């Protein structure tokens, strides 16, 4: 649920009209890989 809430807050921002998709993707993708493995383990 934490991941779902985190994605709900950051995912829209990454592709928002006020942000650059390139910068949003590069900055958010690495962060997405951090919490997921922790929740799985």
PDBQT receptor file of N, H, CA, C and O in Angstrom, charges set to zero:
ATOM      1  N   UNK A   1       0.847  -1.206   0.000  1.00  0.00    +0.000 N 
ATOM      2  CA  UNK A   1       0.000   0.000   0.000  1.00  0.00    +0.000 C 
ATOM      3  C   UNK A   1       0.877   1.248   0.000  1.00  0.00    +0.000 C 
ATOM      4  O   UNK A   1       0.534   2.269  -0.597  1.00  0.00    +0.000 OA
ATOM      5  N   UNK A   2       2.013   1.145   0.681  1.00  0.00    +0.000 N 
ATOM      6  H   UNK A   2       2.292   0.316   1.166  1.00  0.00    +0.000 HD
ATOM      7  CA  UNK A   2       2.925   2.293   0.743  1.00  0.00    +0.000 C 
ATOM      8  C   UNK A   2       3.419   2.651  -0.648  1.00  0.00    +0.000 C 
ATOM      9  O   UNK A   2       3.512   3.827  -1.000  1.00  0.00    +0.000 OA
ATOM     10  N   UNK A   3       3.735   1.632  -1.436  1.00  0.00    +0.000 N 
ATOM     11  H   UNK A   3       3.660   0.676  -1.150  1.00  0.00    +0.000 HD
ATOM     12  CA  UNK A   3       4.221   1.880  -2.795  1.00  0.00    +0.000 C 
ATOM     13  C   UNK A   3       3.125   2.526  -3.632  1.00  0.00    +0.000 C 
ATOM     14  O   UNK A   3       3.382   3.445  -4.410  1.00  0.00    +0.000 OA
ATOM     15  N   UNK A   4       1.905   2.036  -3.464  1.00  0.00    +0.000 N 
ATOM     16  H   UNK A   4       1.696   1.290  -2.832  1.00  0.00    +0.000 HD
ATOM     17  CA  UNK A   4       0.778   2.578  -4.229  1.00  0.00    +0.000 C 
ATOM     18  C   UNK A   4       0.575   4.054  -3.899  1.00  0.00    +0.000 C 
ATOM     19  O   UNK A   4       0.339   4.873  -4.787  1.00  0.00    +0.000 OA
ATOM     20  N   UNK A   5       0.669   4.378  -2.625  1.00  0.00    +0.000 N 
ATOM     21  H   UNK A   5       0.861   3.713  -1.904  1.00  0.00    +0.000 HD
ATOM     22  CA  UNK A   5       0.503   5.771  -2.206  1.00  0.00    +0.000 C 
ATOM     23  C   UNK A   5       1.663   6.609  -2.718  1.00  0.00    +0.000 C 
ATOM     24  O   UNK A   5       1.472   7.749  -3.144  1.00  0.00    +0.000 OA
ATOM     25  N   UNK A   6       2.881   6.039  -2.677  1.00  0.00    +0.000 N 
ATOM     26  H   UNK A   6       3.036   5.113  -2.331  1.00  0.00    +0.000 HD
ATOM     27  CA  UNK A   6       4.080   6.771  -3.123  1.00  0.00    +0.000 C 
ATOM     28  C   UNK A   6       3.981   7.052  -4.616  1.00  0.00    +0.000 C 
ATOM     29  O   UNK A   6       4.289   8.152  -5.075  1.00  0.00    +0.000 OA
ATOM     30  N   UNK A   7       3.543   6.037  -5.371  1.00  0.00    +0.000 N 
ATOM     31  H   UNK A   7       3.292   5.143  -4.998  1.00  0.00    +0.000 HD
ATOM     32  CA  UNK A   7       3.398   6.206  -6.821  1.00  0.00    +0.000 C 
ATOM     33  C   UNK A   7       2.316   7.236  -7.118  1.00  0.00    +0.000 C 
ATOM     34  O   UNK A   7       2.445   8.027  -8.052  1.00  0.00    +0.000 OA
ATOM     35  N   UNK A   8       1.261   7.223  -6.331  1.00  0.00    +0.000 N 
ATOM     36  H   UNK A   8       1.157   6.580  -5.573  1.00  0.00    +0.000 HD
ATOM     37  CA  UNK A   8       0.151   8.146  -6.549  1.00  0.00    +0.000 C 
ATOM     38  C   UNK A   8       0.587   9.592  -6.347  1.00  0.00    +0.000 C 
ATOM     39  O   UNK A   8       0.009  10.509  -6.931  1.00  0.00    +0.000 OA
ATOM     40  N   UNK A   9       1.606   9.793  -5.519  1.00  0.00    +0.000 N 
ATOM     41  H   UNK A   9       2.076   9.048  -5.044  1.00  0.00    +0.000 HD
ATOM     42  CA  UNK A   9       2.070  11.153  -5.230  1.00  0.00    +0.000 C 
ATOM     43  C   UNK A   9       3.132  11.608  -6.216  1.00  0.00    +0.000 C 
ATOM     44  O   UNK A   9       3.175  12.778  -6.597  1.00  0.00    +0.000 OA
ATOM     45  N   UNK A  10       4.003  10.666  -6.635  1.00  0.00    +0.000 N 
ATOM     46  H   UNK A  10       3.968   9.716  -6.326  1.00  0.00    +0.000 HD
ATOM     47  CA  UNK A  10       5.157  11.056  -7.451  1.00  0.00    +0.000 C 
ATOM     48  C   UNK A  10       4.948  10.789  -8.941  1.00  0.00    +0.000 C 
ATOM     49  O   UNK A  10       5.436  11.545  -9.781  1.00  0.00    +0.000 OA
ATOM     50  N   UNK A  11       4.231   9.726  -9.267  1.00  0.00    +0.000 N 
ATOM     51  H   UNK A  11       3.835   9.112  -8.585  1.00  0.00    +0.000 HD
ATOM     52  CA  UNK A  11       4.036   9.384 -10.679  1.00  0.00    +0.000 C 
ATOM     53  C   UNK A  11       3.394  10.530 -11.464  1.00  0.00    +0.000 C 
ATOM     54  O   UNK A  11       3.895  10.897 -12.527  1.00  0.00    +0.000 OA
ATOM     55  N   UNK A  12       2.290  11.103 -10.961  1.00  0.00    +0.000 N 
ATOM     56  H   UNK A  12       1.883  10.805 -10.097  1.00  0.00    +0.000 HD
ATOM     57  CA  UNK A  12       1.640  12.215 -11.675  1.00  0.00    +0.000 C 
ATOM     58  C   UNK A  12       2.576  13.417 -11.806  1.00  0.00    +0.000 C 
ATOM     59  O   UNK A  12       2.521  14.146 -12.797  1.00  0.00    +0.000 OA
ATOM     60  N   UNK A  13       3.427  13.619 -10.813  1.00  0.00    +0.000 N 
ATOM     61  H   UNK A  13       3.472  13.026 -10.009  1.00  0.00    +0.000 HD
ATOM     62  CA  UNK A  13       4.344  14.761 -10.846  1.00  0.00    +0.000 C 
ATOM     63  C   UNK A  13       5.391  14.573 -11.940  1.00  0.00    +0.000 C 
ATOM     64  O   UNK A  13       5.813  15.536 -12.581  1.00  0.00    +0.000 OA
ATOM     65  N   UNK A  14       5.805  13.320 -12.147  1.00  0.00    +0.000 N 
ATOM     66  H   UNK A  14       5.462  12.538 -11.627  1.00  0.00    +0.000 HD
ATOM     67  CA  UNK A  14       6.842  13.038 -13.140  1.00  0.00    +0.000 C 
ATOM     68  C   UNK A  14       6.321  13.344 -14.541  1.00  0.00    +0.000 C 
ATOM     69  O   UNK A  14       7.074  13.784 -15.410  1.00  0.00    +0.000 OA
ATOM     70  N   UNK A  15       5.028  13.108 -14.752  1.00  0.00    +0.000 N 
ATOM     71  H   UNK A  15       4.417  12.751 -14.046  1.00  0.00    +0.000 HD
ATOM     72  CA  UNK A  15       4.455  13.333 -16.081  1.00  0.00    +0.000 C 
ATOM     73  C   UNK A  15       3.532  14.535 -16.099  1.00  0.00    +0.000 C 
ATOM     74  O   UNK A  15       2.744  14.713 -17.028  1.00  0.00    +0.000 OA
ATOM     75  N   UNK A  16       3.633  15.357 -15.068  1.00  0.00    +0.000 N 
ATOM     76  H   UNK A  16       4.272  15.213 -14.313  1.00  0.00    +0.000 HD
ATOM     77  CA  UNK A  16       2.760  16.530 -14.970  1.00  0.00    +0.000 C 
ATOM     78  C   UNK A  16       3.095  17.563 -16.030  1.00  0.00    +0.000 C 
ATOM     79  O   UNK A  16       4.199  17.562 -16.575  1.00  0.00    +0.000 OA
ATOM     80  N   UNK A  17       2.152  18.443 -16.324  1.00  0.00    +0.000 N 
ATOM     81  H   UNK A  17       1.255  18.445 -15.882  1.00  0.00    +0.000 HD
ATOM     82  CA  UNK A  17       2.318  19.479 -17.357  1.00  0.00    +0.000 C 
ATOM     83  C   UNK A  17       3.338  20.539 -16.943  1.00  0.00    +0.000 C 
ATOM     84  O   UNK A  17       3.835  21.288 -17.783  1.00  0.00    +0.000 OA
ATOM     85  N   UNK A  18       3.646  20.598 -15.646  1.00  0.00    +0.000 N 
ATOM     86  H   UNK A  18       3.242  19.989 -14.963  1.00  0.00    +0.000 HD
ATOM     87  CA  UNK A  18       4.566  21.629 -15.158  1.00  0.00    +0.000 C 
ATOM     88  C   UNK A  18       5.969  21.086 -14.958  1.00  0.00    +0.000 C 
ATOM     89  O   UNK A  18       6.834  21.781 -14.426  1.00  0.00    +0.000 OA
ATOM     90  N   UNK A  19       6.206  19.832 -15.384  1.00  0.00    +0.000 N 
ATOM     91  H   UNK A  19       5.503  19.267 -15.816  1.00  0.00    +0.000 HD
ATOM     92  CA  UNK A  19       7.534  19.239 -15.208  1.00  0.00    +0.000 C 
ATOM     93  C   UNK A  19       7.998  18.579 -16.503  1.00  0.00    +0.000 C 
ATOM     94  O   UNK A  19       7.180  18.222 -17.351  1.00  0.00    +0.000 OA
ATOM     95  N   UNK A  20       9.295  18.421 -16.649  1.00  0.00    +0.000 N 
ATOM     96  H   UNK A  20       9.959  18.712 -15.961  1.00  0.00    +0.000 HD
ATOM     97  CA  UNK A  20       9.839  17.801 -17.861  1.00  0.00    +0.000 C 
ATOM     98  C   UNK A  20       9.860  16.280 -17.706  1.00  0.00    +0.000 C 
ATOM     99  O   UNK A  20      10.453  15.781 -16.750  1.00  0.00    +0.000 OA
ATOM    100  N   UNK A  21       9.228  15.522 -18.622  1.00  0.00    +0.000 N 
ATOM    101  H   UNK A  21       8.747  15.928 -19.399  1.00  0.00    +0.000 HD
ATOM    102  CA  UNK A  21       9.174  14.059 -18.555  1.00  0.00    +0.000 C 
ATOM    103  C   UNK A  21      10.562  13.445 -18.432  1.00  0.00    +0.000 C 
ATOM    104  O   UNK A  21      10.748  12.470 -17.704  1.00  0.00    +0.000 OA
ATOM    105  N   UNK A  22      11.532  14.006 -19.135  1.00  0.00    +0.000 N 
ATOM    106  H   UNK A  22      11.382  14.798 -19.727  1.00  0.00    +0.000 HD
ATOM    107  CA  UNK A  22      12.901  13.472 -19.112  1.00  0.00    +0.000 C 
ATOM    108  C   UNK A  22      13.489  13.551 -17.715  1.00  0.00    +0.000 C 
ATOM    109  O   UNK A  22      14.029  12.568 -17.208  1.00  0.00    +0.000 OA
ATOM    110  N   UNK A  23      13.387  14.714 -17.092  1.00  0.00    +0.000 N 
ATOM    111  H   UNK A  23      12.948  15.513 -17.504  1.00  0.00    +0.000 HD
ATOM    112  CA  UNK A  23      13.949  14.899 -15.757  1.00  0.00    +0.000 C 
ATOM    113  C   UNK A  23      13.158  14.096 -14.729  1.00  0.00    +0.000 C 
ATOM    114  O   UNK A  23      13.737  13.507 -13.816  1.00  0.00    +0.000 OA
ATOM    115  N   UNK A  24      11.844  14.076 -14.879  1.00  0.00    +0.000 N 
ATOM    116  H   UNK A  24      11.374  14.556 -15.620  1.00  0.00    +0.000 HD
ATOM    117  CA  UNK A  24      10.999  13.359 -13.931  1.00  0.00    +0.000 C 
ATOM    118  C   UNK A  24      11.287  11.869 -13.951  1.00  0.00    +0.000 C 
ATOM    119  O   UNK A  24      11.363  11.227 -12.904  1.00  0.00    +0.000 OA
ATOM    120  N   UNK A  25      11.448  11.318 -15.162  1.00  0.00    +0.000 N 
ATOM    121  H   UNK A  25      11.386  11.839 -16.013  1.00  0.00    +0.000 HD
ATOM    122  CA  UNK A  25      11.700   9.885 -15.290  1.00  0.00    +0.000 C 
ATOM    123  C   UNK A  25      13.057   9.515 -14.709  1.00  0.00    +0.000 C 
ATOM    124  O   UNK A  25      13.180   8.522 -13.992  1.00  0.00    +0.000 OA
ATOM    125  N   UNK A  26      14.070  10.310 -15.017  1.00  0.00    +0.000 N 
ATOM    126  H   UNK A  26      13.969  11.117 -15.599  1.00  0.00    +0.000 HD
ATOM    127  CA  UNK A  26      15.423  10.002 -14.555  1.00  0.00    +0.000 C 
ATOM    128  C   UNK A  26      15.548  10.136 -13.041  1.00  0.00    +0.000 C 
ATOM    129  O   UNK A  26      16.310   9.403 -12.410  1.00  0.00    +0.000 OA
ATOM    130  N   UNK A  27      14.802  11.070 -12.460  1.00  0.00    +0.000 N 
ATOM    131  H   UNK A  27      14.183  11.665 -12.972  1.00  0.00    +0.000 HD
ATOM    132  CA  UNK A  27      14.932  11.333 -11.028  1.00  0.00    +0.000 C 
ATOM    133  C   UNK A  27      14.061  10.387 -10.199  1.00  0.00    +0.000 C 
ATOM    134  O   UNK A  27      14.395  10.074  -9.057  1.00  0.00    +0.000 OA
ATOM    135  N   UNK A  28      12.940   9.929 -10.779  1.00  0.00    +0.000 N 
ATOM    136  H   UNK A  28      12.669  10.183 -11.707  1.00  0.00    +0.000 HD
ATOM    137  CA  UNK A  28      12.002   9.114 -10.009  1.00  0.00    +0.000 C 
ATOM    138  C   UNK A  28      12.245   7.613 -10.182  1.00  0.00    +0.000 C 
ATOM    139  O   UNK A  28      12.017   6.845  -9.248  1.00  0.00    +0.000 OA
ATOM    140  N   UNK A  29      12.696   7.191 -11.344  1.00  0.00    +0.000 N 
ATOM    141  H   UNK A  29      12.881   7.815 -12.103  1.00  0.00    +0.000 HD
ATOM    142  CA  UNK A  29      12.907   5.766 -11.592  1.00  0.00    +0.000 C 
ATOM    143  C   UNK A  29      13.855   5.135 -10.579  1.00  0.00    +0.000 C 
ATOM    144  O   UNK A  29      13.523   4.096 -10.009  1.00  0.00    +0.000 OA
ATOM    145  N   UNK A  30      15.032   5.730 -10.332  1.00  0.00    +0.000 N 
ATOM    146  H   UNK A  30      15.301   6.575 -10.795  1.00  0.00    +0.000 HD
ATOM    147  CA  UNK A  30      15.976   5.162  -9.355  1.00  0.00    +0.000 C 
ATOM    148  C   UNK A  30      15.347   5.072  -7.969  1.00  0.00    +0.000 C 
ATOM    149  O   UNK A  30      15.651   4.150  -7.212  1.00  0.00    +0.000 OA
ATOM    150  N   UNK A  31      14.482   6.011  -7.631  1.00  0.00    +0.000 N 
ATOM    151  H   UNK A  31      14.235   6.760  -8.246  1.00  0.00    +0.000 HD
ATOM    152  CA  UNK A  31      13.854   6.024  -6.315  1.00  0.00    +0.000 C 
ATOM    153  C   UNK A  31      12.814   4.909  -6.201  1.00  0.00    +0.000 C 
ATOM    154  O   UNK A  31      12.565   4.392  -5.112  1.00  0.00    +0.000 OA
ATOM    155  N   UNK A  32      12.211   4.546  -7.332  1.00  0.00    +0.000 N 
ATOM    156  H   UNK A  32      12.414   4.966  -8.217  1.00  0.00    +0.000 HD
ATOM    157  CA  UNK A  32      11.194   3.498  -7.320  1.00  0.00    +0.000 C 
ATOM    158  C   UNK A  32      11.836   2.150  -7.015  1.00  0.00    +0.000 C 
ATOM    159  O   UNK A  32      11.187   1.261  -6.463  1.00  0.00    +0.000 OA
ATOM    160  N   UNK A  33      13.098   1.996  -7.368  1.00  0.00    +0.000 N 
ATOM    161  H   UNK A  33      13.625   2.718  -7.817  1.00  0.00    +0.000 HD
ATOM    162  CA  UNK A  33      13.778   0.714  -7.168  1.00  0.00    +0.000 C 
ATOM    163  C   UNK A  33      14.202   0.535  -5.711  1.00  0.00    +0.000 C 
ATOM    164  O   UNK A  33      14.533  -0.576  -5.297  1.00  0.00    +0.000 OA
ATOM    165  N   UNK A  34      14.196   1.608  -4.937  1.00  0.00    +0.000 N 
ATOM    166  H   UNK A  34      13.927   2.511  -5.273  1.00  0.00    +0.000 HD
ATOM    167  CA  UNK A  34      14.665   1.530  -3.550  1.00  0.00    +0.000 C 
ATOM    168  C   UNK A  34      13.624   0.931  -2.603  1.00  0.00    +0.000 C 
ATOM    169  O   UNK A  34      13.923  -0.048  -1.919  1.00  0.00    +0.000 OA
ATOM    170  N   UNK A  35      12.406   1.489  -2.541  1.00  0.00    +0.000 N 
ATOM    171  H   UNK A  35      12.162   2.284  -3.096  1.00  0.00    +0.000 HD
ATOM    172  CA  UNK A  35      11.417   0.999  -1.570  1.00  0.00    +0.000 C 
ATOM    173  C   UNK A  35      10.833  -0.366  -1.926  1.00  0.00    +0.000 C 
ATOM    174  O   UNK A  35      10.449  -1.114  -1.027  1.00  0.00    +0.000 OA
ATOM    175  N   UNK A  36      10.757  -0.708  -3.203  1.00  0.00    +0.000 N 
ATOM    176  H   UNK A  36      11.069  -0.100  -3.933  1.00  0.00    +0.000 HD
ATOM    177  CA  UNK A  36      10.131  -1.967  -3.615  1.00  0.00    +0.000 C 
ATOM    178  C   UNK A  36      10.841  -3.198  -3.056  1.00  0.00    +0.000 C 
ATOM    179  O   UNK A  36      10.182  -4.059  -2.472  1.00  0.00    +0.000 OA
ATOM    180  N   UNK A  37      12.174  -3.312  -3.215  1.00  0.00    +0.000 N 
ATOM    181  H   UNK A  37      12.709  -2.612  -3.689  1.00  0.00    +0.000 HD
ATOM    182  CA  UNK A  37      12.901  -4.476  -2.676  1.00  0.00    +0.000 C 
ATOM    183  C   UNK A  37      12.754  -4.572  -1.163  1.00  0.00    +0.000 C 
ATOM    184  O   UNK A  37      12.704  -5.677  -0.622  1.00  0.00    +0.000 OA
ATOM    185  N   UNK A  38      12.685  -3.460  -0.481  1.00  0.00    +0.000 N 
ATOM    186  H   UNK A  38      12.725  -2.562  -0.920  1.00  0.00    +0.000 HD
ATOM    187  CA  UNK A  38      12.575  -3.458   0.977  1.00  0.00    +0.000 C 
ATOM    188  C   UNK A  38      11.223  -4.026   1.404  1.00  0.00    +0.000 C 
ATOM    189  O   UNK A  38      11.136  -4.754   2.392  1.00  0.00    +0.000 OA
ATOM    190  N   UNK A  39      10.175  -3.693   0.659  1.00  0.00    +0.000 N 
ATOM    191  H   UNK A  39      10.246  -3.102  -0.144  1.00  0.00    +0.000 HD
ATOM    192  CA  UNK A  39       8.844  -4.185   1.001  1.00  0.00    +0.000 C 
ATOM    193  C   UNK A  39       8.739  -5.677   0.694  1.00  0.00    +0.000 C 
ATOM    194  O   UNK A  39       8.054  -6.410   1.407  1.00  0.00    +0.000 OA
ATOM    195  N   UNK A  40       9.413  -6.127  -0.362  1.00  0.00    +0.000 N 
ATOM    196  H   UNK A  40       9.969  -5.531  -0.941  1.00  0.00    +0.000 HD
ATOM    197  CA  UNK A  40       9.359  -7.541  -0.748  1.00  0.00    +0.000 C 
ATOM    198  C   UNK A  40      10.069  -8.404   0.286  1.00  0.00    +0.000 C 
ATOM    199  O   UNK A  40       9.603  -9.491   0.625  1.00  0.00    +0.000 OA
ATOM    200  N   UNK A  41      11.205  -7.910   0.785  1.00  0.00    +0.000 N 
ATOM    201  H   UNK A  41      11.584  -7.027   0.510  1.00  0.00    +0.000 HD
ATOM    202  CA  UNK A  41      11.991  -8.684   1.740  1.00  0.00    +0.000 C 
ATOM    203  C   UNK A  41      11.436  -8.456   3.146  1.00  0.00    +0.000 C 
ATOM    204  O   UNK A  41      11.953  -9.017   4.112  1.00  0.00    +0.000 OA
TER     205      UNK A  41
